[in-house]
């Protein structure tokens, strides 16, 4: 059970071929685990399902439920295995995320073939949504190397998700670069990286940074560190916030040359890209919103006495009609689509049916 580079490249080639092509991701694994009987531990959250072996079959079943619903990529249940919730032994982190990777790889394997991609989740190491609480840069770089190494044998792409500030993403990029440098004698194949930011209600990154400022900096950093950045996404926030971020990107034509599929504006021309030998590769845009009510600025997992309330107005058809259908294609250029917390297999199944009818 090893990563399938052929399947990955096939999907990437397909996405490059047309702005109407989509890679369908999964939904919120954590919330789905709780619905199926995993204890919602407000200390270590979804990591409970990896720490306790009795829940491993439920994790695999959740992955398979998303695949059966149409997901072309699933995400390892490694998001919560971090120092911020008490996993301070780096080798233990490496072991536990390796278990999450092995479960995910098993879920996508049919005989000797992989039927879906595995994305290796690298979450915030201290707290979600809190740019003020991230580790100092060098500490973060060192800490991220443990889950990177633990996930490596099982994943097709790394996914740094719910990043709340650019430096948090820079820590992942630098850690991934260091990991490959430290194994240069073995000539390890390099897995690409996706970076996903969580947004405020106004469409800014949680730190207050503009997405149009963050994206070029992120692309440059990855290029300098020889990390293959494949896409920038937005997740774990209201879909309305993602729409605002995409509108800002659409208006900022100076960065459109970074995308495989530039967002379009009627009666406008994008700026012409200058030819350069020092030119980073292009990236895809992606989005996977949550179904949570807005999370307040000072939120922490441990201080939350119960799970965040869910919205009642984001049923599968509403998520498609009001948001996903408007994000994808020529208008906003989004190629990677899925859901985050509270978006279950029914959401993915509905998206899959709609996408299959249009592609």
C-alpha positions as CSV (number, residue, x, y, z in Angstrom):
1,X,0.0,0.0,0.0
2,X,2.0,2.9,-1.3
3,X,1.3,6.3,-2.9
4,X,0.2,6.1,-6.5
5,X,2.1,8.8,-8.5
6,X,0.4,7.7,-11.7
7,X,-3.1,8.5,-10.3
8,X,-1.9,11.8,-8.9
9,X,-0.4,12.9,-12.2
10,X,-3.5,11.8,-14.1
11,X,-5.7,14.0,-11.9
12,X,-3.3,17.0,-12.2
13,X,-3.1,16.7,-16.0
14,X,-6.9,16.5,-16.1
15,X,-7.3,19.6,-13.9
16,X,-4.8,21.6,-16.1
17,X,-6.7,20.7,-19.2
18,X,-9.8,22.7,-18.5
19,X,-11.2,25.2,-15.8
20,X,-14.3,23.0,-15.8
21,X,-12.4,20.0,-14.4
22,X,-12.7,19.4,-10.7
23,X,-11.0,17.3,-8.1
24,X,-13.6,16.3,-5.6
25,X,-12.3,16.2,-2.0
26,X,-14.0,14.6,1.0
27,X,-15.9,16.3,3.8
28,X,-15.4,16.8,7.6
29,X,-13.9,13.5,8.9
30,X,-14.0,14.6,12.6
31,X,-17.7,15.4,12.8
32,X,-18.5,12.3,10.9
33,X,-16.5,10.2,13.4
34,X,-18.5,11.6,16.2
35,X,-21.8,10.8,14.5
36,X,-20.7,7.2,14.3
37,X,-19.9,6.8,18.0
38,X,-16.4,8.1,18.5
39,X,-16.2,10.1,21.8
40,X,-16.0,13.9,21.2
41,X,-13.1,14.5,23.5
42,X,-12.8,18.3,23.9
43,X,-9.1,17.8,24.7
44,X,-7.8,15.9,21.7
45,X,-10.9,16.0,19.5
46,X,-10.7,13.6,16.4
47,X,-7.3,12.3,17.5
48,X,-9.3,10.1,19.9
49,X,-10.1,7.8,16.9
50,X,-6.4,7.2,16.3
51,X,-5.2,6.9,19.9
52,X,-7.9,4.3,20.6
53,X,-7.5,1.3,18.4
54,X,-11.1,0.3,18.9
55,X,-12.1,3.3,16.6
56,X,-9.7,2.5,13.7
57,X,-12.4,0.5,11.8
58,X,-14.7,3.5,12.1
59,X,-12.0,5.8,10.7
60,X,-11.6,3.5,7.7
61,X,-15.4,3.3,7.3
62,X,-15.7,7.1,7.3
63,X,-13.0,7.3,4.6
64,X,-14.8,4.7,2.5
65,X,-18.1,6.5,2.9
66,X,-16.6,9.6,1.3
67,X,-15.1,7.5,-1.5
68,X,-18.4,5.8,-2.1
69,X,-20.0,9.2,-2.2
70,X,-17.6,10.3,-5.0
71,X,-14.5,11.7,-3.3
72,X,-11.5,11.5,-5.5
73,X,-9.2,12.4,-2.6
74,X,-9.5,11.7,1.2
75,X,-7.7,13.3,4.0
76,X,-5.8,11.5,6.8
77,X,-7.3,11.8,10.3
78,X,-4.1,13.4,11.6
79,X,-5.2,17.0,12.0
80,X,-5.5,16.8,15.8
81,X,-2.3,15.0,16.6
82,X,-0.3,18.0,17.7
83,X,1.6,19.4,20.6
84,X,-1.2,21.9,21.2
85,X,-3.4,19.2,22.6
86,X,-0.7,17.3,24.5
87,X,1.2,15.2,21.9
88,X,4.6,16.7,22.8
89,X,6.7,13.6,22.0
90,X,7.8,13.9,18.4
91,X,8.3,10.2,17.9
92,X,4.9,9.5,19.3
93,X,3.4,12.0,16.9
94,X,5.2,10.3,14.0
95,X,3.9,6.9,15.1
96,X,0.3,8.1,15.5
97,X,0.1,10.1,12.2
98,X,1.6,7.0,10.5
99,X,-1.4,5.0,11.8
100,X,-3.8,7.6,10.3
101,X,-1.9,7.4,7.0
102,X,-2.0,3.6,7.0
103,X,-5.7,3.6,7.6
104,X,-6.3,6.1,4.8
105,X,-4.2,4.2,2.4
106,X,-6.0,1.0,3.2
107,X,-9.3,2.7,2.6
108,X,-8.4,3.8,-0.9
109,X,-6.8,0.5,-2.0
110,X,-8.8,-1.9,-4.1
111,X,-6.8,-5.0,-4.7
112,X,-3.4,-3.6,-5.8
113,X,-4.8,-0.3,-7.1
114,X,-5.5,3.0,-5.5
115,X,-9.0,4.3,-6.3
116,X,-8.5,7.7,-4.6
117,X,-5.7,10.0,-3.5
118,X,-4.6,10.4,0.1
119,X,-4.0,13.9,1.4
120,X,-1.8,14.0,4.5
121,X,-3.3,16.5,6.9
122,X,-0.9,18.9,8.7
123,X,-2.9,21.1,11.0
124,X,-2.0,24.0,13.2
125,X,0.5,22.8,15.9
126,X,-1.0,24.9,18.7
127,X,-4.6,26.0,18.1
128,X,-7.0,26.3,15.2
129,X,-8.0,29.9,14.1
130,X,-5.4,31.5,16.3
131,X,-2.6,33.4,14.5
132,X,-1.6,34.9,17.8
133,X,-0.7,31.5,19.3
134,X,1.5,29.9,16.6
135,X,4.9,28.6,17.5
136,X,8.1,30.7,16.9
137,X,9.2,29.9,13.4
138,X,12.2,27.6,14.1
139,X,10.2,25.7,16.7
140,X,7.3,25.2,14.3
141,X,9.6,24.0,11.5
142,X,11.1,21.4,13.8
143,X,7.7,20.3,15.1
144,X,6.2,19.9,11.7
145,X,8.9,17.5,10.6
146,X,7.6,14.7,12.8
147,X,4.1,14.5,11.1
148,X,5.7,15.0,7.7
149,X,8.0,12.0,8.2
150,X,5.2,9.9,9.7
151,X,2.8,10.5,6.9
152,X,5.3,10.3,4.0
153,X,5.0,6.5,3.2
154,X,1.2,6.7,2.9
155,X,0.2,10.0,1.3
156,X,0.1,11.4,-2.3
157,X,0.0,15.1,-1.3
158,X,0.6,16.9,1.9
159,X,-2.2,19.3,3.0
160,X,-1.4,22.1,5.4
161,X,-4.9,23.0,6.4
162,X,-6.6,25.7,8.5
163,X,-3.6,27.9,8.4
164,X,-4.4,31.2,10.1
165,X,-1.4,33.3,9.1
166,X,1.2,33.2,6.4
167,X,4.1,32.3,8.7
168,X,2.3,29.1,9.9
169,X,2.3,28.0,6.2
170,X,5.9,29.0,5.9
171,X,6.8,26.7,8.8
172,X,5.3,23.8,6.9
173,X,7.1,24.7,3.7
174,X,10.5,25.0,5.5
175,X,9.9,21.8,7.4
176,X,9.1,19.9,4.2
177,X,12.2,21.4,2.5
178,X,14.3,20.3,5.5
179,X,12.8,16.8,5.5
180,X,13.8,16.3,1.8
181,X,17.2,17.7,2.3
182,X,17.9,15.4,5.3
183,X,17.0,12.5,3.1
184,X,18.7,13.6,0.0
185,X,21.0,10.6,-0.1
186,X,18.0,8.3,-0.4
187,X,16.6,10.5,-3.3
188,X,13.0,10.3,-1.9
189,X,10.3,11.2,-4.4
190,X,8.9,14.5,-3.4
191,X,5.2,14.7,-2.6
192,X,3.5,18.0,-3.7
193,X,2.0,20.4,-1.1
194,X,-1.4,22.0,-0.8
195,X,-1.8,24.9,1.6
196,X,-5.3,25.9,2.8
197,X,-6.1,29.0,4.9
198,X,-9.0,29.6,7.2
199,X,-10.7,33.0,6.8
200,X,-12.4,35.7,8.8
201,X,-16.0,36.6,7.8
202,X,-14.6,39.5,5.7
203,X,-12.6,37.1,3.5
204,X,-9.2,38.0,5.0
205,X,-6.9,35.4,6.5
206,X,-7.5,35.1,10.2
207,X,-4.3,37.2,10.8
208,X,-5.9,40.0,8.8
209,X,-3.7,39.4,5.8
210,X,-5.2,39.8,2.4
211,X,-5.3,36.6,0.3
212,X,-3.9,38.5,-2.6
213,X,-0.8,39.4,-0.6
214,X,-0.4,35.9,1.0
215,X,-0.6,33.9,-2.2
216,X,2.4,35.4,-4.1
217,X,4.5,35.3,-0.9
218,X,3.6,31.6,-0.4
219,X,4.4,30.7,-4.0
220,X,7.8,32.5,-3.8
221,X,8.7,30.8,-0.5
222,X,7.8,27.3,-1.9
223,X,9.8,28.0,-5.0
224,X,12.9,29.1,-3.1
225,X,12.7,26.1,-0.8
226,X,12.2,23.7,-3.8
227,X,8.8,22.6,-2.5
228,X,6.2,21.7,-5.2
229,X,3.2,23.9,-4.2
230,X,0.3,22.6,-6.2
231,X,-2.5,24.7,-4.9
232,X,-3.9,27.2,-2.4
233,X,-7.2,26.6,-0.8
234,X,-9.6,28.0,1.8
235,X,-11.2,25.9,4.4
236,X,-12.9,25.7,7.8
237,X,-14.8,29.0,7.5
238,X,-18.1,30.1,6.3
239,X,-18.6,29.7,2.5
240,X,-19.6,33.4,2.3
241,X,-16.0,34.3,3.5
242,X,-14.6,32.1,0.7
243,X,-16.7,33.9,-1.8
244,X,-15.4,37.2,-0.6
245,X,-11.8,36.0,-0.9
246,X,-12.4,34.7,-4.4
247,X,-13.9,38.1,-5.4
248,X,-10.7,39.8,-4.1
249,X,-8.6,37.4,-6.2
250,X,-10.7,38.0,-9.3
251,X,-10.2,41.8,-9.0
252,X,-6.5,41.5,-8.4
253,X,-5.3,40.8,-12.0
254,X,-1.7,41.3,-11.0
255,X,-1.6,37.8,-9.5
256,X,-3.6,35.9,-12.1
257,X,-0.5,34.7,-13.9
258,X,0.1,32.4,-10.9
259,X,-3.0,30.3,-11.6
260,X,-3.6,27.5,-14.1
261,X,-7.1,28.9,-14.5
262,X,-7.3,32.6,-13.9
263,X,-10.5,34.0,-12.5
264,X,-12.2,36.1,-15.2
265,X,-13.8,39.5,-15.2
266,X,-16.1,40.6,-18.1
267,X,-14.7,43.3,-20.3
268,X,-11.3,43.3,-18.4
269,X,-7.9,42.1,-19.4
270,X,-5.5,40.5,-17.1
271,X,-1.9,41.9,-16.8
272,X,0.6,40.3,-19.1
273,X,3.1,38.0,-17.4
274,X,6.7,38.9,-18.0
275,X,8.9,36.1,-19.2
276,X,11.5,35.0,-16.7
277,X,13.8,32.1,-16.1
278,X,13.1,32.5,-12.4
279,X,9.4,31.7,-12.6
280,X,7.6,29.6,-10.1
281,X,5.1,27.0,-11.5
282,X,1.4,27.8,-11.5
283,X,-1.1,26.6,-8.9
284,X,-4.7,25.6,-8.6
285,X,-7.3,27.2,-6.4
286,X,-9.5,25.2,-4.0
287,X,-12.2,25.6,-1.4
288,X,-13.9,23.4,1.2
289,X,-16.1,25.4,3.6
290,X,-17.5,24.2,6.9
291,X,-21.1,24.2,8.2
292,X,-20.3,25.7,11.5
293,X,-21.7,28.9,12.9
294,X,-19.0,31.6,12.9
295,X,-16.2,30.8,15.3
296,X,-15.4,33.7,17.7
297,X,-11.9,35.3,17.7
298,X,-10.7,34.0,21.0
299,X,-11.8,30.4,20.5
300,X,-9.8,27.5,21.8
301,X,-10.6,23.8,21.7
302,X,-10.0,23.2,25.4
303,X,-12.2,26.1,26.5
304,X,-15.1,25.0,24.3
305,X,-17.5,23.0,26.5
306,X,-19.4,21.6,23.5
307,X,-19.1,21.2,19.8
308,X,-19.7,24.4,17.7
309,X,-23.3,24.7,16.6
310,X,-24.1,23.8,13.0
311,X,-25.9,26.0,10.5
312,X,-29.2,24.8,9.2
313,X,-29.0,26.6,5.9
314,X,-26.2,24.6,4.3
315,X,-27.9,21.5,3.1
316,X,-26.2,19.8,0.1
317,X,-28.3,21.5,-2.5
318,X,-27.8,24.9,-0.9
319,X,-24.1,24.4,-0.7
320,X,-23.9,23.6,-4.4
321,X,-26.3,26.2,-5.6
322,X,-25.3,29.2,-3.6
323,X,-21.5,28.6,-3.4
324,X,-19.8,25.7,-5.1
325,X,-21.4,26.2,-8.5
326,X,-20.3,29.8,-8.5
327,X,-16.8,29.1,-7.3
328,X,-15.8,26.7,-10.0
329,X,-15.2,27.2,-13.7
330,X,-14.1,30.4,-15.5
331,X,-15.7,32.9,-13.1
332,X,-13.6,32.1,-10.0
333,X,-11.2,29.4,-11.2
334,X,-11.6,26.9,-8.3
335,X,-10.5,23.4,-9.3
336,X,-10.4,21.6,-5.9
337,X,-13.8,21.3,-4.1
338,X,-15.0,19.6,-0.9
339,X,-16.3,20.3,2.5
340,X,-14.9,20.7,6.0
341,X,-16.5,20.4,9.5
342,X,-20.2,19.3,9.2
343,X,-20.1,18.6,5.5
344,X,-20.8,14.9,5.3
345,X,-21.0,12.2,2.6
346,X,-24.4,13.4,1.6
347,X,-22.8,16.8,0.6
348,X,-20.1,15.0,-1.3
349,X,-22.6,12.8,-3.1
350,X,-24.7,15.7,-4.1
351,X,-21.6,17.6,-5.5
352,X,-20.5,14.5,-7.3
353,X,-23.9,14.1,-9.0
354,X,-23.9,17.7,-10.1
355,X,-20.3,17.7,-11.3
356,X,-20.8,14.4,-13.3
357,X,-23.8,16.0,-15.0
358,X,-21.7,19.0,-16.1
359,X,-18.3,17.5,-17.0
